[in-house]
Every structure is written in structure tokens, then in C-alpha cells.
Amino acid sequence: MKKRNTFNVDEELNAPFDWKHMKRAMGYIARYKVNFIKVFLISMLSILLSLLTPLLTKLVIDEYIPGKNISGIVIAGVLFIFISVVIVICNKIRSRLNSLSGQHIIAEMRADLFGHLQKLPFDYYDNRPAGKILVRVVNYINTVADFLSSGLINFIIEPLSMIFIVLYAALFVSWRLTLIMLCGLPLFAAYIFLIKTRQRRAWQLFSNKQSNMTAYLAENVNGVRVTQAFTREEDNLEVMDGLLDDNRRLWMKAIYLIHSMWPATAIMARMVTAAIYLFGVYTLGGGGVTVGVIIAMAGFSWRFWQPLQNLGTLYNNLINTVAYLERIFQVLDEPVTVSDREGAYTLPVIQGNVTFLDVSFAYEPEVPVLKGVRFEALEGESIALVGPTGAGKSTIINLLSRFYNLSGGAVYVDGHDINEVTIASLRRQMGIMLQDTFIFSGNIIENIRYGRLDATDEECMEAARAVSADEFIQKLPRGYYTPVNERGEGLSSGQKQLISFARTLLSDPRILILDEATSSIDTNTERLVQEGIARMLVGRTSFIVAHRLSTIRNCTKILYIDGGNIAEQGSHDELMAKRGLYYRLYMSQSQDETA
């Protein structure tokens, strides 16, 4: 049976060619308008100089050679060389300015995109593979910036070049032959009109498949250990082969449409040039038509159709660019739903009193996770959240941290509604250790300092000692300065969790949140960590989502979450005496541990 490939699900495509994306991109170009003006002027100088060569050719053939004017021929030759050198210099300067502008545009677009991604709420990332996001930040922006820096200005330069060619040819060579040169334009315009929609659709489809492939690749790089553990290499390769086939097929379709533009233009140019030769020879000697005129017009014809070929290529690139811009601006337009409200104020230094008042929440509409949750945590209290998987324990601390917006009710910290204060001032006074431990590339002490960037090395080490991380860190090759790769490759799960715990404690929070903080730590290390936690929790309000109930026996209050609400609450002894849900869960876990 064919495997279902979820990475082959394409994003919705917008059918019409939407110029608003290009207009919006012009904002990046406007910041470097001086460079683009220079490029324009240099390009026009290069074009005007290149148009002198057919006129010089006409002069040499019609006058200097028949008149045996050797000095004139030499001067014309020198002018040819001079013009060629100046054009090469102009092209080099133009290329340098385009590259400079392009790199600035890449940096600014990527910074804008990255900055926006940093602000997007958790639910944006909950529904999207990382690879589909990365392809926009890396691949798409490279392609777009290249077009904006060098391609877009050519949409101005190439038509102007064609206008100058027509004027030069009509005024200085032959207006009759100029009309023949222009006779292919209607056919070329009709071809462009017929093919443009297919080109856009082809590039949109290809960009989707490229996004799917990148997403699947990123996921499998991150999950390679699971892949090998379950011997899924061949199965994954089969899925990847399907994605690669789709990618190749749609790339070839898009390239076929692109390459059809060049032959069409080249054939048209040759047909027109042949017509100029035929008509010129037929009328040779009449109406001022000479051999020099015919050769000059043939030269002008090639120069006239070359910009058309370039415009065909540029149009293909434009189609590609707009498809990518659509994806990029789609991310930039993603609303930051969890943000500071208008008039939000800075939360003053808090004591740590927390109140949940009839809080409700749903990740999906009409599928409530929390329903009217109400409780209070006083300054310095430790609140444990327990209950079955999916009951809403992590959701409670995510709402307190304002990672999601409430669906209903309110959360207060020291009497301040957290929706009315700035998110930064709230989170600065909270230490949050989530279930998914993440270690950044760098070294150990830099990862700990991430909790407070102005902390000294000694303060980082003190935090590590408090959570019993110092012992294993000192045994590493370079101690606290041991390099670590992304996600902490080379460290055990428990070691990564201890580093993350030290990072959280270093921030010296008034409210401490630990989501399954000891789930990957062995029993002996857990005992040491609990001692460190006990020291660090003094004077702080803490919320602990615990897997091992033995670790939360000394908490001030235990909340048993079930069915989207608080089914039971009280101290460990009080709940054990009730012999209810908590008692049954605790006893079941105790039996499992002793079995």
C-alpha cells in the first residue's frame, strides 16, 4: 500500500498575478536608490556607446573602404577598441553596484523576516514544519534579492535600449528597414500573452514542492536517530524519492516554459534579420540603401531583439520572484496574535501573587482544553500541576507566560491583568523551563548566560552549582567553555536539562515555571536537583508540572487537572487523605516504581 506523504500537501496558491507584492518589494529598493540611479546612468552610457558601432561599420563600408581612406579606417578601429573598453568598465562597475545593493536587500529582507518569526506565537509553529519556514528565509530571499538588485532595473533599461535603437536606425540608417525590424513585435507579444499564465502557475507549483522537500529534509536530519532506531531508512528514502520526483518534474516543466521563450525570440530575430537582408538586397542602390546600410541595420536588428530576449528572461524571473514574494510576505503578514495591547504598561517589580479567574482556552475552536479554571497562588508558594496527559497542565503555564491568548477569563499577577502589561516586562520576571529542552550552538557557559546576558562567569557557575550541573560540567574537556553543537549533541538528555535549569535559575525570576523539569534526570541526580530547587525557590512563586509525583510532595499546593478544570486541590497529605484521583494516581505510580 502506498505510504501517505504529509509533506506533499501543498499550500494554497493565489491564481492572479498580484502586482502588490512587487510594489511592496520596491520599498527595499528605494533605500538604495542612489546606487540604482548610478546603475541606470552607467547602463545608458554603455548602451549609447554600443549603438555607435553599427554607424561606424556603415561609415567604414560605404565611405572609408571605397575611398581607400586608411586614416579613417584606423581611427574607426581605435574608436571600436575604445568603445569596447569603456563598455567593459561600465559593466564591471554596474555588476559591483548591483551586487552591493543585492546583498543589502538580502540582509534587510532576511532580518525583517527573522525578526517577525521571533514574534510569532507558538500556534504558528505548532502547525508548520521548520523546513517550510527555513526555505523562505534562505532560498526564496536569495532569488528575490537577486532579481530586485539587478533584474528589475533592466525592465527600465532594456525598453529604453530598444527605443534608442529604433531612433538611431530610423534617423541615421533607413526608416524603411527599421519598419521591417519592428514587424515581428506583434507575434512576439501574442506569444508572451499566451504563455504568461502557464509560467506563473508552473513556478508556484515548483515553489510548493521545493518547500515540501526542504521541510521533509529538515525533519529527517533532526530525527535521524529515531529513523535509524526503527530502521526506517528505506521507507524515508522512498518518500524522499517521491518528493524529489515531484520537484524535478515541476522544475523541468517550469524550465521548459522558460527555455521556450529564448528559441521563440531567437527565431523571430533571425527571421527579421533575414527579411532585412532580402529587402535590402532587393532595393540595393535605391532609396539610399547601400551595403553599409544593410549591414548596419542587421547589427541594429540583433541589438533590438537582444533586449527582447533579455526581457523574456526577465519576465520569467519576474514570475518566479512574485511567486516567492507571495510566500515571503505571507509570513511577514502573519498576524502576531500574542502581542502588547494598545496602552500596555510595564509591569512593576512583582512579589509573585498569581490569580486565575475563570480561565478558559481552546487550541482549536469548539474543542476546549480549559474550562473556567480558578485558583490562587500566593507569594512564595509552590504549585504543582498533575493529572493525565492532555489534561491542560502545560496549557496553564503557557497561558501564565502569555504564549497564547486566553479564550476567556483573566490571569492576574500581583493584581495586574497580564493582558494589560507588556509581554517583555512580564516574562523578564519569570523563569520558564519548558518541557522541550533546547541547547544553542556555542559553549556551556554561553548557554547558561542566555538566561541573563549581563551575568558574570561566576554567577553562571553559581547557578550551575545550585542545580548540581557543576560536577558533570567540570569533567568536560574544557569545562564551562566546552563547545556544544545545536541541540547539545554529545550531551545526555539529563545534562541538557540541567544546563537549561541553570539558565532558568540564573534569570533570578520572581515566578519560576518548571514543565517536567526532572523528566530526563536519573534518580540520584534528581535528589541533588531537588535540593538545589529547594534553595532557589525561597521567596519565589513556583509552578511545577511533574511527571514523578514523588518530586512534588513538599509543594504548598497540588492541583489535579482533569477534564479541563481543577478536579482536586490541596497539599499532598490532604489529597492523600481524600483517597480520590490524586491518591489513585500516586499509589499507581508508587506500585510501578516498586514493581
DOLUM-872707 format. One record per residue: x, y, z of N, C-alpha, C, CB in turn; residue in three letters. Coordinates in steps of 0.1 Angstrom, whole numbers, plus 5000, padded with zeros to 4 digits. Glycine has a CB too. Layout:
XYZXYZXYZXYZala/...
***
This chain:
500949885000500050005000500950125000499050005012met/500650224992501450344991501350425004500950434979lys/502550475008502550545021502050685019504050555026lys/501350735029500850875029501950965031499650885039arg/502151065023503151165024502651295028504051175011asn/502651335041502051455045502851575040501951465060thr/504051555036504851665031504551705016506351635032phe/503651625011503251654997501951744997502951534989asn/501551785009500351875010500852015006499751865024val/500352064995500752204991499952314997500652214976asp/500652424998499952545003499052604992500952655008glu/498052674996497152724986497852834978495852794993glu/497552824965498152924955497153024951498752844943leu/497653154950496753254946496853264930497153394952asn/495753254924495753244909496253374902494453214904ala/495753484905496153604898497553654900495153714901pro/498153714890499453774892499253904900500153804878phe/499753914912499454024920500654124921499053974935asp/500454234915501554334915501854404928501254444905trp/500854384938501054444951502354394958499854424960lys/502654264955503854214961505154284956503954064958his/505154314942506254374937506354524941506254374921met/505154584942505154724947505654734962503754784947lys/505354634969505854624983507354604984505054514991arg/507854524975509254494975510054624971509554384965ala/509354714963510054834959510554914971509154924951met/509854894983510354964995511754934998509454935006gly/512254814996513654774999514554844988513754624998tyr/514054844976514954914965515055054968514254884952ile/514055124973514055274975515155314985512755314980ala/515555224994516555255003517955274997516655155014arg/518055214985519355224978519255284964519955074976tyr/518355384964518055454951519255524945516955554953lys/520155564953521355634948522155534939522255694959val/522355414945523055304937522355274924523255184946asn/521055264925520255234913520355344903518855194917phe/520355464907520555574897521855574891520355714905ile/522955534898524255524892524255404882525255494903lys/523655294886523555184877522855224864522855064883val/521755294865520955344854521755434844519655414858phe/522455524850523255624842524455544835523855734851leu/525055454842526255384836525755294825526955294847ile/524555234828523955144817523555214805522755074823ser/523055334806522655414795523855464787521855544799met/524955494794526155534787526655414779527255574798leu/526655294785527155174778526255144766527055054787ser/524955164767524055144755524355244744522555144760ile/524455364748524655474737525955454730524555614744leu/526955414738528255384731528155264722529355364742leu/527455164726527355044718526655064705526654924726ser/525755164705524955194693525855274682523755274696leu/526955314686527855384677528555284667528955464684leu/528655164672529455064664528755034650529654934671thr/527455014649526854994636527055114627525354964637pro/526955234633527155354625528555364620526855484633leu/529555324628530955324624531155224613531955294636leu/530455104614530555004604530055054591529754874608thr/528955124591528355184579529255284572526955244582lys/529855364581530855464576532055404569531255564587leu/532555304576533755234570533455164557534355134580val/532355094556532055014544531655104533530854914547ile/530855204536530255294525531255404520528955354529asp/532155454529532955564526534455534527532655684535glu/534955484538536355474540537055374531536655444555tyr/536355254530536955144522536855184507536255014524ile/535755224501535755264487536655384484534355304483pro/536755474494537655594492539155564496537155704500gly/539355444500540755404505541355504515541655394493lys/540455534524540855634535541455554547539555714540asn/542755524546543355444556543355504570544855414552ile/543555634570543555704584542155694590543955854582ser/541055714581539755694587539455564592538755734576gly/539955454585539755314589540455294603540255214579ile/541755354604542455334616541755404628543955394615val/541255524625540555604636539355524640540155744631ile/538555464630537355384634537755264642536655344621ala/538855204638539355084646539655124661540555024640gly/540355234662540655284676539455314684541555414675val/538455374677537155404683536455274688536255484674leu/536555174679535955044682536554994695536154944671phe/537854994696538554944708538255024720540054944706ile/538255164719537955254730536455224735538055394725phe/535555214726534155194730534055054737533255194718ile/534754954732534654824739535254824753535454714730ser/536354894755536954904768536054984778538354974767val/535455094773534555174782533355084786534155304775val/532855014776531654924779532054824789531154864766ile/533154764788533654664798533754724812534954594794val/534354844812534454914825533154944831535355034824ile/532254994823530855024827530154904833530055084816cys/530254784826529654664830530154614843529754554820asn/531554634845532154594858531654674869533654604857lys/531554804867531054894878529554864881531255044874ile/528854844870527454814872527254684880526754804858arg/528054584877527954454884528254464898528854354877ser/529254544901529654574915528554644923530954654916arg/527954744917526954824924525654734926526554944916leu/525354644916524254554917524454454929523954484904asn/525654404929526054304940525954364953527454244938ser/526454494955526354564968524954584972527154694967leu/524054634963522654654966521954524969521954734954ser/522254424961521654294964521954234977522054194953gly/523154244982523554194995522854275006525054194997gln/522754405004521954485014520554445015522154635011his/519954425003518554385002518354255009518054384988ile/519254155006519154025012519154035027520353935007ile/520154115032520354135047519054195053521554215050ala/518554295047517354365053516054275052517154495046glu/515854215041514654125040514754015050514454075025met/515953955051516153835060516053885074517553775057arg/516554005077516454055091514954085094517254185093ala/514154135085512754165087512054035089512154245075asp/512353935081511653805082511953735095511953715070leu/513253735098513753675111513153745123515253665112phe/513153875123512553955134511153925136512754095132gly/510353905125508953875126508753735131508253895112his/509553645126509453505131509653495146510453415124leu/510553575151510853575166509553625174511953665169gln/508653695168507553755175506253665173507253895170lys/506253575163505053505161504753405172505153425148leu/503553385175503153305187503453155185501753325191pro/503353075195503652935195502752865185503452875208phe/501452905184500552835175500952845160499152885177asp/501652945156502152945142503152835140502853085140tyr/504052805149504952695148504352565150506152725157tyr/503252555158502652425160502152365147501452445170asp/501852445137501152395125502052395113499952465123asn/503352425114504252435103505552365105504452575099arg/505952285095507352225096508452335095507552115085pro/509452315102510552415103511152435089511652365112ala/511252325081511852335067511052435058511952205061gly/509752435060508952525051509152675055507452495052lys/509552695067509952835072511352865067509752845087ile/512252775069513652795065513852825050514552675069leu/513052755042513252775027512852925023512352675019val/511952985031511653125028512753215032510353165035arg/513353195044514353285049515653275041514653245064val/515953155035517253135029517053135013517852995033val/516453035008516353014993515553124986515752884989asn/514353154991513453244984514053384984512153244991tyr/514553424996515153564997516353584988515453595011ile/517153484986518353494977517853514963519153364978asn/516853444958516353454945515753594943515353344942thr/514853634952514153764952515153884952513253774963val/516153874960517053984961517954004949518053974974ala/518253884943519053894930518253964919519453754926asp/516953934919516153994908515954144912514753924907phe/515654174924515454314928516654404926514954324942leu/517854354928519054434927519554444912520154364935ser/519354344904519854354890518854344880520954254888ser/517854264882516854234872515854344870516154104875gly/515354394881514254494880514654614872513754534894leu/515854664874516254794867516354764852517554844873ile/516654644849516654604834515354624827517254464832asn/514254614835512954634829512754784824511854604839phe/513654864830513655004825514655024814513955104837ile/515854964816516954984807516754924794518254934813ile/516254794793516054724781515054794771515654584783glu/513854834776512954914767513555044762511654934775pro/514255114771514955234766515955204756515555304778leu/516655094758517655054748516955034734518454924752ser/515854964734515054934722514655064715513854844725met/514155164724513755294718514955364711513155384729ile/516055364718517255434712517655364699518455434722phe/517555234699517955154687517055194675517855004689ile/515755204678514755244667515055384662513355234673val/515355474672515555614668516855624660515755704680leu/517955554664519255564657519055504643520355484665tyr/518355384642518255324629517355404620517555184631ala/516255464625515355534616515955664612514055564623ala/516655734621517255864618518555864610517455944630leu/519355764613520755764608520955654597521755754619phe/520055564596520355454586519255444576520455314594val/518055384580516955364570515655344577517255254560ser/514655434575513455414582512655294576512555544581trp/512855264563512155154557512555024563512355154542arg/513855004564514454884571514054874586515954874568leu/513954994592513554994606512154944608513655144611thr/511254974598509854914599509954764598508954974588leu/510754714589510954564588511454504601511854524576ile/512354574608512854524620511854514631513954624625met/510854604630509754604640508554514637509254744641leu/508554454625507354374621507154254629507554334606cys/508154194636507954074644507354104658509254014646gly/507254224662506854254676505454204679506854404678leu/504454224670503054174673503054024676502154204662pro/503753944668503853794670504453764684504653734659leu/505553834687506253814700505353844711507553894700phe/504553964710503654004721502553894723503054144718ala/502053844712500953744713501553614720500453704699ala/502753574717503353464723503453484738504753424717tyr/503953604742504053634757502753624764504653774758ile/501753674757500353674763499853534765499353754754phe/500153444756499653304757500353224768499853244743leu/501653254770502453174779502553224793503853154773ile/502153344796502453404809501753334820502053554809lys/500453294819499753234829500353094833498253214826thr/500753024822501352894825502652904832501552824811arg/503453004829504653024835504453054850505453144829gln/503553144854503353174868502853054875502253284869arg/501952974870501452854877502552754879500352794869arg/503452744869504552644870505452684881505252634856ala/505852804882506752854893506052844907507252994890trp/504852864907504152854920504152704925502652904919gln/503852614916503852474919505252424923503352394907leu/506252474916507652434919508052484933508552484908phe/507652614936508052664949507352584960507652814950ser/506152534958505452454968506252324970504052424964asn/506652254959507352134960508752144966507452064946lys/509352254963510652284969510552304984511352414963gln/509452374988509152395002508952255009507952485004ser/508152175003507852045009509151955010506851965000asn/509951955000511251885001512151935012511951884987met/512252065013513152125024512552085038513252275022thr/511252095039510652055052510951915056509152085052ala/510751825046511051685049512451655052510551595037tyr/513351725045514851705047515151755061515651785037leu/514651875065514951925078514451835089514352065080ala/513251785088512751695098513551565099511251655095glu/514051515088514751385089516151405094514751325075asn/516751525091518051545097517951555113518651685092val/516951625117516751635132516351495138515651735135asn/515651415130515151285136515951165131513751275132gly/517151185127517951075122518150955132519251125117val/518250985144518450885154517250795155518750945168arg/516050855155514850775155514650695142513550865157val/515050755131515050685118515850555119515550775107thr/517050575124517950455124517550355135519450505127gln/516950405146516550315156515450225152516050395169ala/514550275143513450195138513650145124512150275139phe/514950155119515250115106514350155095515349955105thr/514050295095513150355086513850415074512250455092arg/515150385072515950455062515350425048517450395062glu/515050305045514450275031513150335029514350125029glu/512250335040510950395039511050545036510150375051asp/511950615044512150755043512750795029513050805054asn/513650705024514250725011513150725000515350625008leu/512150625002511050614993510250744992510150494996glu/509950805004509250925005510051034998508850965020val/511351045002512151144996512251134981513551145002met/512351014976512350994961511151054955512450844958asp/509951034961508751094956508751244956507551044964gly/509251304967509451444967510351494957509851494981leu/511551424955512551464945511951454931513751384947leu/511151354929510551334915509551454913509751204915asp/508751484923507851604921508651724918506951614933asp/509751744926510551864925511151874911511651864936asn/511751764906512351754893511351774882513151624891arg/510251714883509251724873508751864871508051624876arg/508451934882507852064881508952164877507252104894leu/510252134882511352224877511552214862512652184885trp/511452094857511652074842510552144835511751924839met/509252134840508152204834508352354834506852164841lys/508752404845509052554845510152594836509352594860ala/511252514836512352544828512052534813513552454831ile/511152434810510752414796510052544791509852294794tyr/509152594800508452724796509452834795507352754806leu/510452844804511452954803512252944790512352944815ile/512752824787513552804776512852814762514252664776his/511552804763510752824751510752964747509352774752ser/510953054756511053204753512253234745511053284766met/513353174749514553214741514553164727515853154748trp/514153044724514153004710513153084702513752854708pro/511953114708510953194701511553334697509753214709ala/512253394706512853524704513953514693513453584717thr/514853414695515953394686515453374671516853274690ala/514453284670513853254657513353384650512753154657ile/512553464659511953584654513053684649511153654665met/514153694657515253784654515953744641516353784665ala/516153614639516753564626515853584614517053414627arg/514553564616513553594605513553734601512153544609met/513553824611513553974608514854014601513354054621val/516053964606517353994601517353944586518453934609thr/516853824584516853774570515953864561516353624570ala/514853904567513953994559514654124555512654024566ala/515454174565516254304562517254274551517054344575ile/517954164551518954134540518154124527519654004544tyr/517054054527516354034514515854164509515153934516leu/515154234517514654364512515754464509513754424523phe/516854454517517954544514518654514500518954544525gly/518854384498519454344485518554384474519854194485val/517254354476516254384465516254534462514854344470tyr/516354614472516354764469517754824469515454834480thr/518754744468520154804468520354904458521154684467leu/520855014462521155124453519955224452521455074439gly/518755184456517655274456517255314470516455204449gly/516755434471516255494484517355504494515155404489gly/518655514489519755534499520155404505519355624509gly/519755294500520155164506521455124500519055054503val/522455104509523855064504524154934512524855174507thr/525354874509525854764516526054794531527154704510val/526654914533526854964547525554974554527555094547gly/524555024548523155044554522654904558522255114545val/522754804549522154674552522854614564522354584539ile/524254624564524954554575524754634588526554554571ile/524654764587524354844599522954804605524454994596ala/521954794596520654764600520554614606519654774589met/521354524600521454394606522054394620522354304597ala/523054484622523554504635522554564645524854594635gly/521854664640520754724649519654614652520154844642phe/519354534642518354434644518754334655518054354631ser/519954284655520454194666520354274679521854144663trp/520754394679520754474692519354494696521554604690arg/518454514687517054534691516354414697516254584678phe/516654294691516054174696516754114708515954074685trp/517954154710518654114722517954164735520154154722gln/517654294736516854334748515554254749516554484747pro/514854224738513654144738513854004744513054134724leu/515053944740515353814746515653834761516653754740gln/516353944765516553974779515253994787517454094780asn/514354064780513054094787512253964789512254194778leu/512453874779511753744781512353674793511953654768gly/513653664794514253604806513853674819515753604804thr/513853814818513553884830512053864834513754034827leu/511253844824509853814827509653684834508953814814tyr/510453584829510453454836510853474851511353354829asn/511953544852512453574866511453644874513753654866asn/510753744868509753814875508653724880509153924866leu/508153624871507153534875507653454888506853434864ile/508853404887509453334898509553414911510853284894asn/510053544909510153634920508853664927510853754916thr/507853684919506553724925505953604933505553764914val/506253474927505753354934506453344948506053234926ala/507753374948508553374961508153484970510053374958tyr/507953604964507553724973506153694980507453844964leu/505353624972504053584978504253504991503153504968glu/505253414990505453325002506153405013506353204998arg/507053495009507753575019506853675027508953655013ile/506053745019505153835025503953765032504553935014phe/503753645028502753565036503153545050502553425029gln/504453525052505053515066505053645073506453455065val/505453755066505553885072504153935075506253985062leu/503153895068501753935071501053845081500953935058asp/501753745085501153655096500953745108502053535099glu/499753755114499553835125500153795138498053855127pro/500753885145501353855158500253865168502553955162val/499553755170498253755178498553765192497553625175thr/499753725197500153745211501053865211500753615217val/500553985214501354105214500854205224501354165200ser/501554305226501154405236499954485231502354505238asp/498954495239497854575236498154725235496654555246arg/497354795228497554945228497354995242496555015218glu/498355075247498355135260498855045271496955175264gly/499454925267500054835277501154905284500654705270ala/501254875297502254945306503254835311501555015317tyr/504354895316505454805321505054745334506754875322thr/505154625336504854555349505854595359504654405347leu/505454655370506554685380507054565387505854785391pro/508054575395508654465402507554395410509854515411val/507454265408506354195414506854115427505754095404ile/505854075435506053985446505853845442505154025458gln/504853815433504653685428503353625431505753595434gly/502353705434500953655436500253635423500153755445asn/499753515421499153485408497653435410499953375401val/496753495402495353455403494853415389494553575409thr/494253295388493553255376492053275379493853115372phe/491353345371489953375373489053335362489753525376leu/488453215363487553165353488253155339486253245352asp/489453105339490253095326489752985318491753085329val/489453015305489152905295490052925283487652915291ser/490252815276491152825265490952705255492652825269phe/491152725242491052625232492052645221489552615226ala/492852545218493752545207493052555194494752435207tyr/491952475193491052465181489652515185491052325175glu/489052595177487652635180486752525184487052715168pro/485952545194484952445199485552315204484052415188glu/486852315207487552205214488252255226488552135204val/487452285237488052345249489152255256487052385258pro/490152325260491252255268491052285283492652285263val/490752415285490552465299489152525299491652565304leu/488452495310487052545312486852605326486052435309lys/486952735326486652805339487652775350485252775343gly/488952765347489952735358490052855367491252705351val/490052825380490052935390490952885402488652975395arg/492052955405492852925417493753045420493752795414phe/494353045431495253155435496553095441494553245446glu/497653155437498953115442499553245449499953065431ala/499853235462500453345469501953355468500053345484leu/502453465471503953485470504653375478504253625476glu/505653315471506553215477505953075477506753255491gly/504653065473504152925473504652845461502552935472glu/504652715462505052625451503752545448506252535455ser/503352565435502152505430502552385420501252605423ile/502052265423502352155414501052125406502752025422ala/501252105393500252075384500351925380500252165372leu/499351845383499451705380498151665373499751615392val/498151545367496951495361497351415348496051605357gly/496351355342496551275330497151355318495351205325pro/497751295309498351355297497251425289499051255288thr/497451545285496551625277495451695285495851535268gly/495551695299494551745307494551905307494751705321ala/495751965303495852105303496852165313494552165306gly/497752075318498752125328499752225321499552005334lys/500352185310501252275303500552405298501952205292ser/499252385294498552495289498352605300497052445284thr/498252565312498052665323499352755324497852595336ile/500552695323501752775325502052845312502952675328ile/501552795300501752865288500852995288501352775276asn/499752985294498853105295499353205304497453065299leu/499953155316500553245325501753325319501053175338leu/502453255310503653315303503253395291504653205299ser/501953395288501453465276501953415263501653615278arg/502153285262502553225249501353215241503253095252phe/500153215246498853205239497953305246498253065240tyr/496953355238495953445243494853355250495353525232asn/494253415261493153345267491953345258492853415281leu/491153245259489853245253488753305261489453095249ser/489053305274488053375283488653375297486753295284gly/488153465306488653485319489853575320489053345325gly/490553575331491653665332492753605341491253805338ala/493953645340495053605348495753725354496153515340val/495853735367496453845374497753815381495453905384tyr/498753905380499953885387500154015396501253875377val/500053995409500054105419498954205415501454175418asp/497854155411496654235408496754305394496654345418gly/497754275386497854335373497454225363499354375370his/496454265355495954185344497154165334494654235337asp/497554035331498754015323498454055308499153875323ile/497154075305496854125291497054275290495454085287asn/497154345301497354485301498754535302496454545312glu/499654445305501054485307501854435295501654425320val/503054485293503954445282504454305284505054545280thr/504454235273504954095274506354085279504854025261ile/507254175274508654175279508754195294509454275271ala/508054285299508154315314507554205322507454455317ser/506654125316506154015324507153895324504753965317leu/507653865312508553745311509953775317508753715296arg/510253905318511553935324511553895339511954075323arg/510453885345510353855359509853705361509353945366gln/509953635350509653485351510753405346508353455343met/511053295353511953195348511253075343512953155359gly/511353055330510552945323511452835318509653015312ile/511252715323511952605317510852505311512752525328met/510752505298509752425291510252285290509452485277leu/509252195286509552055285510552025274508251985282gln/510552105263511452085252512752155255510852125239asp/513752085260515052155263515752185251515852065273thr/516252305249517052345237518352405241516252445229phe/519352345235520752395237521252465224521752285241ile/521752585225522152665214523652625211522052815216phe/524052645198525452625195526252735202525652635179ser/527452695206528352795214529152705224527552905221gly/529152755236529752675247528752665259531152735251asn/529152595269528352565280527952695287528952475290ile/528952775290528652895298527852995291529952965303ile/527953005277527153095269525653045270527653095255glu/525452915270524052865271523452895284524052715269asn/524252895295523752935308523453085308524752895320ile/524353165303524253305303523053355295525453375298arg/522553265286521353305279520153355287520853185270tyr/520153305300519153345309519253485314519153255321gly/520453545314520753685317522053725311520753705333arg/521953795300523153825292524253905299522753895280leu/523853985310524854065317525453985329524254185322asp/525153855330525753785342527153755340524953645343ala/527953755351529353725351529553565350530053775363thr/530753535347531053385346530753325360532553365342asp/531153395371530953335384529453315387531653425394glu/528653405383527253395385526653275377526453525381glu/527153255365526753145357527153015364527353145343cys/528353005369528852885376528052865389530352905379met/527652975396526952955408525552895405526753095415glu/524952935394523652885391523752735387523052955379ala/524852705381525152555377525352475390526352545368ala/526052535399526352455412524952435419527352535421arg/524152535418522852525426521952415421522052655425ala/522152375408521252265403522152145400520652315389val/523352135406524152015406524651985391523451895411ser/524752095383525352075370526852095370524652175360ala/527352155380528752185380529652065379529152265393asp/529251955386530051835387530351775373529351725395glu/529251765365529551705351530151805342528151655345phe/529951935344530552035335532052035337529952175338ile/532452025350533952035353534651915347534152035368gln/533951805344534551685338534651695323533751565342lys/534051795317534151805302535451855298533051905297leu/535951835286537351865282537752015285537451845267pro/536852105283537152245286536252315296537152335273arg/535652225304534752275315533652355310535552355325gly/533452475316532352565312532552615297532252675321tyr/533752605292534052665279534052555268535352745279tyr/533552435271533452335262532452365251533052195269thr/532852355238531952395227530752285226532652395214pro/529552335223528452245221527852275207527452245232val/527352185201526652205188525152235190526852085178asn/524452265179523052285180522352175186522452315166glu/521452195195520652105203521552015213519952005193arg/522752065215523551995225523951855222522851995238gly/524351835209524751705205526051665213525151695190glu/526051545218527151495227526851505242528351585224gly/525851575245525351585259524151485261524951725264leu/524051425273522951345276521651435278523151255288ser/520551375277519251445279519251505293518051355278ser/519751435303519751485317520751605318520151385327gly/521851595311522851705312522251835305524151665305gln/521651815294521051925287519951995296520451885274lys/519251915303518151965311518752045323517251855316gln/519851995329520452065340521052195335521651975345leu/521652205323522152335318520952425316522852315304ile/519852375311518652455309518152505322517552385301ser/518152425332517652455345518552565351517652335355phe/519852555350520752665354520552795347522252625352ala/520252785334519952905326518652975332519652865312arg/517652895336516452955341516653015354515352845342thr/517352945363517653005376518453125376518252895385leu/519353135366520253255365519453385363521253235354leu/518353375357517553495354516953555367516453465345ser/517053485378516653535392515153575391517453645396asp/514253485387512853525385512053535398512153425376pro/510953615397510053615409509053505408509353755409arg/508753465395507953345393508753245385506553385385ile/508753125390509553015384508652905379510552955394leu/508852875366507952775359508852655355507152835347ile/508452535359509252415356508252315350509952355368leu/508452295337507552205330508252075328507052265316asp/507951965336508651845335510151855336508251765322glu/510551935346511951985347512851865351512052085358ala/512451765356513351655360513051525353513251635375thr/512351535342511851415335513051335329510951445324ser/514151395326515251325320516451305329515651395307ser/516251325342517351315351517251185360517351445361ile/518351125361518350995369517951025384519750925368asp/517650925391517150935405518151005414516750805410thr/519450975413520451035421520551185418521750965420asn/520651215405520851355402519551435405521051365387thr/518351365404517151435408517151475422515951335405glu/517651385431517751425445518551555447518251305453arg/519751555440520551675442519851795436521851655434leu/519151785425518451895419517351945428517951855405val/516651855434515551895443516151975455514851765449gln/517351945460517952025470518252165465519251955475glu/518752165452519052295446517752375444519752285433gly/516752315440515452375438514952435451514352275432ile/515052355461514552405474515252535479514752295485ala/516552545476517352665479516852785470518852645478arg/516652755457516452865448514952915449516752825434met/514052825454512652865454512252955466511752735454leu/513152975475512953055486512553205482514153065496val/511353245486510953385482510353395468512053475483gly/510253285461509753285447508453205446510753235437arg/507553245438506353165435506753075423505153255431thr/506352945425506752845415505652765411507952755420ser/505652725398504652635392505452515386503752705381phe/505052395390505852275386504852175380506552215399ile/505152145367504452035361505351915363504152065346val/504851815370505651705374505151575368505751695389ala/506151495364505851355359505951265371506751315348his/507051285379507251195391506551265403508751175393arg/505551205408504751275419505651275432503451195422leu/506651195433507451195445508251325446508451075445ser/508451395435509151515435508351635440509751545421thr/507051625441506251745444505551725458505251765433ile/506051635466505351605479505351725488505951495486arg/506451805487506651925496506052055490508151945499asn/505452045479504852165473503752225482504252145459cys/503552355482502552415491501152365487502552565490thr/500952355474499552325469499752235456498752445466lys/498952135455498852045443497552065437499151895447ile/497552085424496352105416496251985407496352235408leu/495151905408494951785399494051835388494351665407tyr/494651835376493851885364493251775357494751975355ile/491951785354491351675347490051735340490951555356asp/489851695328488551745321488551895319487451705329gly/489751955318489752095316489552185328488752135305gly/489552125340489352205352490152145363487852215355asn/490052205375490752155387489852065394491152275396ile/490151935393489351835399489551825414489551695393ala/490851845418491251835433492351935435491651695437glu/492451995447493552075451493752065466493352225446gln/495052085470495352075484496852035485494451985491gly/497352015497498651965499498751815497499151995514ser/499951765496500051615494499251535504501551575494his/499451575517498851495528497351515527499351545541asp/496851635524495351655523494751565511495051805521glu/495451565500494951495489495051345491495651535476leu/496051295498496151155501495051115510497551125507met/494751205520493651175529492351165523493651275540ala/492151235512490851225504490651095497490751345495lys/491751035494491750905487490950915473491150795495arg/491251025466490551055454491451025442489951195454gly/491351115432492051105420493551105422491651215410leu/494051205430495451225432495951095439495751345440tyr/495151055449495650935457495750815448494550905468tyr/494850795439494950675430496150685420493650655422arg/496350805415497450825406498850805414497450975400leu/498850855426500150845434500450705437500050935447tyr/499350635442499550495445499950405433498250435452met/499250435422499550365410501050385405498650405398ser/501550505407502850535403503850475413503150685402gln/503550475425504350415436504550265433503850435450ser/503450195430503450055427504350025415502049995425gln/504250105405505050085393506550105396504650195382asp/506850195404508250225408508850105416508450355415glu/508050045424508549935433508449795426507749935446thr/507749795415507549665408508849615403506449675397ala/
***
